[in-house]
Amino acid sequence: MAEVAAAASAAGLASLGLQCCKGLTTYYNSYRNYDEQIGATHEQIQGLTAIFEQLDRLLSRNAANLAQSSSLQQANRSLDRCRGSLTKLDSMLRGCQSVALPNTTLASWRRIKSQALFPFREQTLRTLRENVQSLRDDLQLALDIFQTDMEIAQNLSIASLTASSRNIELVSQNTQSDIQAIASPVQRILQQGEDTKTGLSEILTQTHQNHEYVLNYCRNIPEQYRLLLQQEQTSSRSLEQALVTVLGQLGTEREFLRSVIKSLDQKQKRAGEAEELAKMMGVL
């Protein structure tokens, strides 16, 4: 809080100084060309005004930073001396303004000079110039301290930004390295995935081919049974014809005939079973 108050006090000093300088400049402006001492005094006051304006701009734009300035205490010592000189300057302004001036013609000036009025006495002008010079010296010192501190702060800020930029660049480089390190394993995984996909595609193709083979084989089973049945029927008819021939030849060979008939019955039984299976599978 003390630093903020000190910065505010410095700003108030600059504002008051500008008011005094402008008042004195206006007061002596009309007579600066009539007297060398008045001209010199007017010129010094204008120089002091420029320093007050510079200080006022610096304080208004950097109030927060100056409130935390490490050099504020040192600058305030110069500003404290300025307050004493500024008090005298304000007192002289009030004394000048208390003297009413006539018009600003040369004749009027000669009459004013002959009367030795307070604002135009040699001692008054000398004292005024001394106060102005003292203010200029102390203000310039305070201004130099503030400006130096601000430059240091700006350089530190620039250095901090530069360091941050380098850190960002380093992080970016590390990130790129990490990405490159990850890229190769990822690429291998992707390639493995492609190889796996190709292998699965080949397996599916082979499985489909095997499936088609099994289906075709199953479709041919009824036809094979039908052919087998035809063969059984043909064999049965041939056996029957042979039996008739044998019976005719053997006559009374009943035992032989019984064995043949039994064999024939078994053949017919198998043929009947084959025919039923063929019907069940839709061949007949």
Buried (B, 14 or more C-beta within 10 A) or exposed (E): EEBEEBBEBBBEBBBBBBEBBBBBBEBBBBBBEBBEBBBEBBBBBBEBBEBBBBBBEBBEEBBEBBBEBEBBEBBBEBBEBBBEBBEBBBEBBEEBBEEEBEEEEEEBBEEBBEEEBEBBEEEBBEBBBEBBBBBBBBBBBBBEBBBEBBEEBEEEEEEEEEEEEEEEEEEEEEEEEEEEEEEEEEEEEEEEEEEEEEEEEEEEEEEEEEEEEEEEEEEEEBEEBBEBBEEBBEEBEEBBEEBEEBBEEEEEEEEEBEEBEEEBEEBBEEBEEBBEBBEEEEBE
